[in-house]
Each structure stands twice: as C-alpha cells, then as structure tokens.
C-alpha cells in the first residue's frame, strides 16, 4: 500500500495526447485542475516499471462534472513485485533434481541470485526487472548428470505472462565394453 518510486507514468487524453508525465516518488503526484477537464476521460499508463516490479495495465478514469464529494479523489495503479519460478529437473523423468548449483546472472555477468536445487522449485521475488534479460547458469551439476547449457530468459512485463524457467539435466551415460585384443570383437 506504500508509494513505489521509480515508475514512469503518463496521463493521456481521449485523443492520445500527453497531459502529464512524471517519475513516481515516495509521495503521491498531484495534478492541478487546469490539466484535467471535468467530464473528460483519461488514461493513466505506466511506461516503465520500477526495478523489481511488473508493469501495471493502464487505468481509465473520468473527471466528474461536479464536485459533490463522490468524485475522483485518487487514481492509483498497483504494482506487483516480479516473481519468477525456476525449476531444475531430470530430462528423462521431468522430476525436480536436487543438488545442482544454479546462478542467475544479469547481462553484465553479475550474479543476482544463486542456490542449490532441491525437490521444490526456487522463486525469486522482486530482484529481477520486468523486460530485462538474464541468464540461468548451472555452476555445478548433481552427481551422475551432465551440465546443462545456459538458458537466456526475459522477465515478462506483466505478471499474467510469467512462466517458470526450466533447466533440465541429462544423466551421464557411459558405455563400457570388453573386447578381444586380437579380434577386436566384444567378449
């Protein structure tokens, strides 16, 4: 319920003209009556979300014709923190695979989060930015499994578009065969 600083917000009129634009702060943004006309409908649009939050869908509102005490006192949008689930599983069984050391890196290679996989998916909340691309990297594979290739993923702008990021490991398979030294045939 607190103000979230860092969002770029715009109000547009019915024709799509920009009426006001600002970056949210820790206090509410006030708009004087000169910018908004009574009886007109406007849209409040989040053009960029604060770090660690998803974008919010635009909000349409109409300025009341008369101030009878029931009109608009506040127009608000509610941002939700980014929440991305990650899973590490066996490629043959699709079951969660404990024991892998996983890292999430940003575009510059900085480690944002790391953990050792368990039998439960791992969720990162509020640390990844909507619209940005990251890498899921396996730093250590579980015993008996090959390392998985890195997975590049982009955090969806809107929460409804979130899907879990899945990394799968294949079990190591080594073929051992005993052969005759003279004929080269299996024994």
Protein Blocks (a to p, Z undefined) as FASTA:
>chain_A
ZZcehiacddddfkopafbdcdddfbdcdddfklpcghiacddddfbdcehiacdddddd
dddfbdghpacfbdcddddddddddddddfklopacehiacddddfkopafbdcdddfbd
cddehkacghiacddddfbdcehiacdddddddddfblklpccddddddddddddddddf
klopaZZ
